[in-house]
Amino acid sequence: MERAQVDPSWFRLSATALAARHREGALRSRALVLAHIDAIRARNPALNAMVADRFEAAIADAEAEADADAEAEAGAEAEAEA
């Protein structure tokens, strides 16, 4: 699995702040999901907190959101040009 380009400050932000940065376009869903998956995988051996994951589904969800965002943006641009 590919690794995320992680800004360590992401892990100090609240979910609300992360969502705001995502809406502003400063964070991409896929990058944020990959960063958290990396963090979970790094820490879970010591914590033994996860017995099952849905990492692949989370990545697919993030990609689907990115595709939907791109389609919405393209539609808005087409409307603006009309």
Backbone bond lengths (Angstrom), bond angles and torsions (degrees), N, CA, C in turn:
res aa  C-N    CA-C-N  psi(-1)  N-CA   C-N-CA  omega(-1)  CA-C   N-CA-C  phi
1 M - - - 1.455 - - 1.526 108.53 -
2 E 1.312 115.32 142.27 1.460 119.26 -179.60 1.516 110.77 -70.17
3 R 1.317 115.45 154.07 1.468 120.64 -179.96 1.519 108.72 -99.17
4 A 1.298 115.14 152.44 1.462 121.89 -178.31 1.518 110.54 -86.48
5 Q 1.318 114.61 152.16 1.456 121.13 168.24 1.520 105.58 -84.76
6 V 1.308 116.23 105.73 1.463 120.24 -169.83 1.513 111.46 -103.59
7 D 1.315 114.48 129.87 1.455 122.12 168.66 1.534 104.97 -96.42
8 P 1.321 118.20 113.94 1.468 120.06 -176.01 1.528 113.87 -55.52
9 S 1.314 117.64 -23.32 1.462 119.71 -179.97 1.529 111.47 -66.01
10 W 1.331 117.98 -21.35 1.463 120.16 179.42 1.517 111.19 -56.86
11 F 1.316 117.12 -35.70 1.456 120.74 -174.31 1.527 112.60 -79.08
12 R 1.316 117.20 -5.85 1.462 120.83 175.92 1.524 111.72 -99.74
13 L 1.327 117.21 -4.64 1.459 121.46 -177.84 1.526 111.19 -91.70
14 S 1.313 115.30 149.93 1.467 120.14 175.03 1.528 109.40 -74.45
15 A 1.310 115.96 165.44 1.461 120.62 176.71 1.531 110.32 -60.86
16 T 1.326 116.54 -36.23 1.463 120.58 178.58 1.523 111.13 -64.08
17 A 1.326 116.47 -43.26 1.470 120.51 179.20 1.529 111.04 -67.07
18 L 1.328 116.77 -39.87 1.468 119.81 177.44 1.527 110.53 -63.28
19 A 1.332 116.81 -42.03 1.465 120.63 178.65 1.527 110.70 -62.86
20 A 1.321 117.11 -40.31 1.470 120.36 178.30 1.525 110.96 -63.21
21 R 1.317 116.84 -43.39 1.469 119.95 178.41 1.517 110.96 -65.14
22 H 1.321 116.84 -35.29 1.464 120.40 176.94 1.524 110.23 -64.52
23 R 1.343 117.18 -46.02 1.470 120.85 178.83 1.521 111.64 -61.07
24 E 1.330 116.35 -34.70 1.470 121.05 179.68 1.524 111.91 -75.38
25 G 1.322 117.11 -12.02 1.460 121.02 -178.68 1.517 113.77 89.58
26 A 1.323 117.16 5.42 1.467 120.85 -179.15 1.518 112.29 -78.29
27 L 1.335 117.37 -21.97 1.469 122.75 178.44 1.513 108.77 -128.65
28 R 1.311 116.13 140.55 1.456 121.66 174.17 1.522 109.12 -101.61
29 S 1.310 116.23 142.26 1.467 121.56 -178.06 1.518 111.86 -53.95
30 R 1.319 116.81 -48.83 1.467 120.83 -176.34 1.520 111.20 -60.31
31 A 1.321 117.21 -44.26 1.468 120.52 -179.38 1.525 110.68 -63.43
32 L 1.309 116.43 -41.22 1.465 120.39 -179.56 1.529 111.19 -67.54
33 V 1.323 117.11 -42.39 1.463 120.84 177.64 1.525 110.14 -62.96
34 L 1.335 117.29 -46.87 1.470 120.19 179.64 1.528 111.57 -61.58
35 A 1.317 117.06 -38.86 1.469 120.17 179.14 1.526 111.05 -62.73
36 H 1.311 116.52 -42.23 1.459 119.49 -179.93 1.528 111.63 -71.56
37 I 1.307 117.49 -35.78 1.466 119.99 175.16 1.527 109.89 -61.94
38 D 1.335 117.02 -45.04 1.471 120.52 177.45 1.526 110.75 -58.14
39 A 1.338 116.53 -43.64 1.468 120.71 -179.23 1.528 110.79 -64.35
40 I 1.314 116.37 -42.44 1.471 120.05 178.60 1.520 110.41 -62.73
41 R 1.330 116.14 -46.78 1.472 119.24 -179.14 1.525 111.88 -63.66
42 A 1.314 117.59 -33.35 1.463 120.61 -179.77 1.530 111.57 -71.70
43 R 1.317 116.58 -35.96 1.463 119.90 -173.51 1.531 114.36 -96.00
44 N 1.317 117.15 -24.47 1.458 118.97 -173.54 1.526 114.95 -62.91
45 P 1.328 120.80 -34.70 1.468 117.33 179.29 1.538 112.91 -56.68
46 A 1.311 117.15 -36.76 1.468 120.12 179.21 1.524 111.63 -79.00
47 L 1.327 116.66 -34.27 1.461 120.68 -176.65 1.526 112.95 -86.75
48 N 1.316 115.44 -32.95 1.462 122.08 -175.26 1.534 110.46 52.53
49 A 1.326 115.72 43.77 1.456 121.37 -175.88 1.528 112.59 -90.94
50 M 1.321 117.57 -26.55 1.465 120.60 -177.68 1.519 110.51 -104.95
51 V 1.323 114.93 129.85 1.455 119.10 175.35 1.523 111.15 -105.81
52 A 1.324 116.45 -20.51 1.460 122.55 177.11 1.522 108.24 -146.50
53 D 1.306 115.58 151.20 1.462 118.62 177.91 1.519 109.70 -130.72
54 R 1.309 114.81 168.95 1.457 121.76 172.97 1.529 108.46 -133.48
55 F 1.326 114.57 43.44 1.454 120.74 -176.14 1.532 112.35 -58.78
56 E 1.322 117.13 -47.56 1.466 119.56 -178.74 1.524 111.17 -62.02
57 A 1.320 116.97 -40.14 1.462 120.50 178.40 1.531 110.88 -66.95
58 A 1.318 117.35 -37.79 1.468 120.74 178.46 1.522 110.78 -64.39
59 I 1.328 116.31 -40.56 1.472 119.92 177.67 1.531 109.66 -65.21
60 A 1.326 116.90 -43.10 1.465 120.48 178.00 1.522 110.95 -61.53
61 D 1.331 117.63 -41.41 1.464 121.36 177.01 1.526 111.06 -60.67
62 A 1.329 116.58 -43.57 1.473 120.81 179.84 1.524 110.68 -64.52
63 E 1.327 116.86 -40.36 1.470 120.39 178.22 1.526 110.97 -66.10
64 A 1.333 116.87 -40.34 1.463 120.35 178.02 1.525 110.82 -63.23
65 E 1.327 116.62 -39.59 1.464 120.04 177.65 1.527 110.66 -64.21
66 A 1.317 116.09 -42.09 1.462 119.96 179.21 1.524 110.62 -63.13
67 D 1.335 116.97 -41.00 1.465 120.81 177.45 1.523 110.97 -63.21
68 A 1.329 116.98 -43.30 1.464 121.10 179.02 1.526 110.83 -64.16
69 D 1.329 116.99 -40.35 1.464 120.82 177.56 1.524 110.72 -62.51
70 A 1.334 116.53 -42.74 1.465 120.78 -179.60 1.525 110.78 -64.83
71 E 1.331 117.12 -40.70 1.462 120.52 178.19 1.521 110.96 -64.88
72 A 1.314 117.05 -42.63 1.467 120.90 179.43 1.526 110.59 -63.94
73 E 1.323 115.88 -40.96 1.466 120.08 178.97 1.522 110.73 -64.99
74 A 1.327 117.21 -42.44 1.461 121.32 179.08 1.523 110.04 -63.97
75 G 1.337 117.15 -39.94 1.452 120.60 178.30 1.517 111.82 -65.16
76 A 1.311 117.06 -39.68 1.473 121.32 178.80 1.530 110.49 -65.70
77 E 1.338 116.15 -39.85 1.461 120.07 178.80 1.526 110.38 -66.09
78 A 1.330 116.81 -40.07 1.464 120.45 179.09 1.526 111.16 -64.57
79 E 1.330 116.63 -40.11 1.463 120.76 177.79 1.519 110.68 -65.61
80 A 1.329 117.03 -38.67 1.463 120.89 -179.12 1.523 110.81 -66.79
81 E 1.321 116.48 -32.85 1.462 120.25 -179.61 1.526 111.75 -77.26
82 A 1.323 117.18 -23.51 1.474 121.32 -176.65 1.500 112.74 -76.61
